[in-house]
Amino acid sequence: MASLIVRRRMARVIAALAVCALPATARGQYPAPALERPLAEAGAGDLAEGKRLYNAQCALCHGIDGGGGYGPSLLRPTFARAADDAGLFTLVRTGIPGVMPGFGDANGPRRSWQLAAFVRSMTRAGGATPPGDVAHGRVVYQARGCANCHVLGGDGRAFGPDLTAIGLQRGPAYLRQALVEPAARVPDGHVVVTARAKTGPAIRGVRLSEDAFWVHVRDAGGRLHALRVSELAEFRREAGASLMPAYGTLAAADLDDLVAYLSTLRGQR
């Protein structure tokens, strides 16, 4: 009796392996849907549904205006992983493993196409450099001492985010808000903390790393502090805080020019 049970179990395993060896279509699964129509053919109803899906599934990371946030800006004509319409359709359907979720199984081919069409409409609308004098924006950048906290093309200090390719990573609206209200959307990896040892003054800066034993903090002067957790009397993470000064007092023209300059930074040296 026992041997009969074993033989039946083996038969089921062999049958399952045989099914796995069959092509996807023979197993009842079908190839991934291909792009059937250009995204430019989307009508008003398609774009409205695409916008609804975008707001629900994408805006948290890419920004409600597509200007970037946790994810990169979508306000550009092409992407490294999606050079054309077919690539964009595949990207919004399958995502990027470990980086970006894909909603193709939930949305289905038609709604995935509508979502891709809406994203494409955003890239067409936002790909141009915003108005402003780029050359003067560079002068404003230098005059304001931005290199004291930011690296650009290998020059500067790595206290704040690297700006070498910020024009690809963030859209004009995001850049303007970051200049005027830097605490509104603090970039990943730039959490402001205050640490105070049991003896000695408090240290306020950006947390570089943290584990059960050590905290590493870089202060506004660029000094690195390695702090033993067991020796801290206080360690406080300041949610929504930024050490970057607000530039809302800049003249409107200077602000426009600075945003225009930052928007041109796309990694070229």
GIDA-V151612 format. One record per pair of residues at least 12 apart in sequence whose ideal C-beta (glycine too) atoms are under 10 Angstrom apart, sorted by the first residue. I is the first residue (numbers start at 1). J is the second residue. If there is no record, write none. Layout:
BEGIN
i = [I	I]
j = [J	J]
END
This chain:
BEGIN
i = [32	32	32	32	32	32	33	33	33	33	33	33	33	33	33	34	34	34	34	35	35	35	35	35	35	35	35	35	35	35	35	36	36	36	36	37	37	37	37	38	38	38	38	38	39	39	39	39	39	39	39	39	39	39	39	39	39	39	39	40	40	40	40	40	41	41	42	42	42	42	42	42	42	43	43	45	46	46	46	46	46	46	46	46	47	47	47	47	47	47	48	48	49	49	49	49	49	49	49	49	50	50	50	50	50	50	50	50	50	50	50	50	50	51	51	51	51	51	51	51	52	52	52	52	53	53	53	53	53	53	53	53	53	53	53	54	54	54	54	54	54	54	54	54	54	55	56	56	57	57	57	57	57	57	57	58	58	58	58	58	58	58	58	58	59	61	61	61	62	62	62	62	62	62	62	63	63	63	63	63	63	63	63	64	65	65	65	65	65	65	65	66	66	66	66	66	66	66	66	66	66	67	67	67	67	67	67	67	67	67	67	67	67	68	68	68	68	68	68	68	68	68	68	69	69	69	69	69	69	70	70	70	70	71	71	71	71	72	72	72	72	72	72	73	73	73	73	73	73	73	73	73	73	73	73	73	73	74	74	74	74	74	74	74	74	74	75	75	75	75	75	75	75	75	75	75	75	75	75	75	75	75	76	76	76	76	76	76	76	76	76	76	77	77	77	77	77	77	78	78	79	79	79	79	80	81	81	81	82	82	82	82	85	85	85	85	86	87	88	88	88	88	88	88	89	89	89	89	89	89	89	89	89	90	90	90	90	91	91	91	91	92	92	92	92	92	92	92	92	92	92	92	92	93	93	93	93	93	93	93	93	93	94	103	122	126	126	126	127	128	128	129	129	129	129	129	129	129	130	130	130	130	130	130	130	130	130	130	130	130	130	131	131	131	131	131	132	132	132	132	132	132	132	132	132	132	132	132	132	133	133	133	133	133	133	133	134	134	134	134	134	134	134	134	135	135	135	136	136	136	136	136	136	136	137	137	137	137	137	137	137	137	137	137	137	137	138	138	138	138	138	138	138	138	139	139	139	139	140	140	140	140	140	140	140	140	140	140	140	141	141	141	141	141	141	143	143	144	144	144	144	144	144	145	146	146	146	146	146	146	146	147	148	148	148	149	149	149	149	149	149	149	149	150	150	150	150	150	151	151	152	152	152	152	152	152	153	153	153	153	153	154	157	157	158	158	159	159	159	159	159	159	159	159	159	159	160	160	160	160	160	160	160	160	161	161	161	161	161	161	162	163	163	163	164	164	164	164	164	165	165	165	165	166	166	166	166	166	166	166	167	167	167	167	167	167	167	167	167	168	168	168	168	169	169	169	169	170	170	170	170	170	171	171	172	172	172	172	172	173	174	174	175	175	175	175	175	175	175	176	176	176	176	176	176	176	177	178	178	178	178	178	178	179	179	179	179	179	179	179	179	179	179	180	180	180	180	180	180	180	181	181	181	181	182	182	182	182	182	182	182	182	183	183	183	183	183	183	183	183	184	184	184	185	185	186	186	186	186	186	186	186	186	187	187	189	189	189	189	190	190	190	190	190	190	190	191	191	191	191	191	191	191	191	191	192	192	192	192	192	192	192	192	192	192	192	192	192	192	192	193	193	193	193	193	193	193	193	193	193	193	193	193	194	194	194	194	194	194	194	195	195	195	195	195	195	195	195	195	195	195	195	195	195	195	196	196	196	196	196	196	197	197	197	197	197	197	197	197	198	198	198	198	198	199	199	200	200	202	202	202	203	203	203	203	203	203	203	203	203	204	204	204	204	204	204	204	205	205	205	205	205	205	205	205	205	205	206	206	206	206	206	207	207	207	208	208	208	209	210	210	210	210	211	212	212	213	213	213	214	214	214	214	214	215	215	215	215	215	217	218	219	220	220]
j = [89	90	93	94	104	109	89	90	93	104	108	109	110	112	113	86	89	90	109	84	85	86	87	88	89	90	93	109	112	113	116	89	109	110	113	85	89	113	117	84	85	86	117	120	84	85	86	88	89	113	114	116	117	118	119	120	121	123	124	85	117	120	121	124	113	117	113	114	116	117	118	120	121	114	117	114	110	111	113	114	115	117	118	121	114	117	118	120	121	122	114	118	107	110	111	113	114	115	117	118	92	111	112	113	114	115	116	117	118	119	120	121	122	114	115	117	118	119	121	122	111	114	115	118	92	103	106	107	111	112	114	115	116	118	119	66	74	92	114	115	116	118	119	121	122	118	103	115	92	101	102	103	106	107	115	71	74	92	100	101	103	115	118	119	71	99	100	101	74	75	100	119	122	171	174	75	122	170	171	173	174	177	185	173	122	125	126	171	172	173	174	118	119	121	122	123	125	126	171	173	174	122	126	169	170	171	172	173	174	175	176	177	185	166	168	169	170	171	173	174	175	178	185	170	171	174	185	187	188	100	185	187	188	96	99	100	169	100	165	168	169	170	171	122	123	126	166	167	168	169	170	171	172	173	174	175	263	88	118	119	120	122	123	126	127	171	122	123	124	125	126	127	128	130	167	168	170	171	172	173	174	263	122	123	126	127	128	167	168	169	171	266	120	123	124	126	127	128	123	127	91	119	123	168	168	96	99	100	116	119	120	123	113	116	117	120	116	116	115	116	117	119	120	123	104	109	112	113	115	116	117	119	120	102	104	112	116	104	112	116	119	104	107	111	112	113	114	115	116	117	118	119	120	105	107	108	109	111	112	113	115	116	112	115	171	171	172	173	171	172	263	167	172	259	260	261	263	264	171	172	173	175	176	256	257	259	260	261	262	263	264	172	256	257	259	260	172	253	254	255	256	257	258	259	260	261	262	263	264	253	254	256	257	258	260	261	257	258	259	260	261	262	263	264	257	260	261	253	254	256	257	258	260	261	253	254	255	256	257	258	259	260	261	262	263	264	152	257	258	260	261	262	264	265	254	257	258	261	247	250	251	253	254	255	256	257	258	259	261	163	257	258	261	262	265	254	258	179	245	247	250	254	258	245	160	163	179	244	247	258	262	163	160	220	222	161	163	206	220	222	243	244	245	162	163	164	166	244	163	164	164	165	166	262	265	269	165	265	267	268	269	269	218	222	218	222	190	205	206	218	219	220	221	222	243	244	178	182	187	190	206	242	243	244	178	187	188	189	190	244	265	175	262	265	265	266	267	268	269	265	266	267	268	178	262	263	264	265	266	267	260	261	262	263	264	265	266	267	268	263	265	266	267	187	265	266	267	185	187	262	263	265	259	263	256	259	260	262	263	259	259	262	258	259	260	261	262	263	265	247	255	256	258	259	262	263	259	242	244	246	247	259	262	244	245	246	247	248	250	255	258	259	262	246	247	248	249	250	255	259	242	246	247	248	241	242	243	244	245	246	247	248	238	239	240	241	242	243	244	246	240	242	246	240	242	206	238	239	240	241	242	243	244	242	244	206	207	208	209	206	207	208	241	242	243	244	206	207	208	210	237	238	239	241	242	204	205	206	207	217	220	236	237	238	239	240	241	242	243	244	205	206	207	208	210	215	217	227	235	236	237	238	241	217	234	235	236	237	238	241	207	210	215	217	219	225	227	229	231	232	233	234	235	236	237	227	232	233	234	235	236	225	227	228	231	232	233	234	235	230	231	232	233	234	231	233	231	233	233	234	236	215	217	218	219	223	225	227	232	235	217	219	220	236	238	241	243	217	218	219	220	221	222	223	224	225	243	218	219	220	242	243	235	237	238	224	225	226	226	227	229	235	237	229	229	230	228	229	230	226	227	228	229	230	227	228	229	232	235	235	243	243	243	244]
END
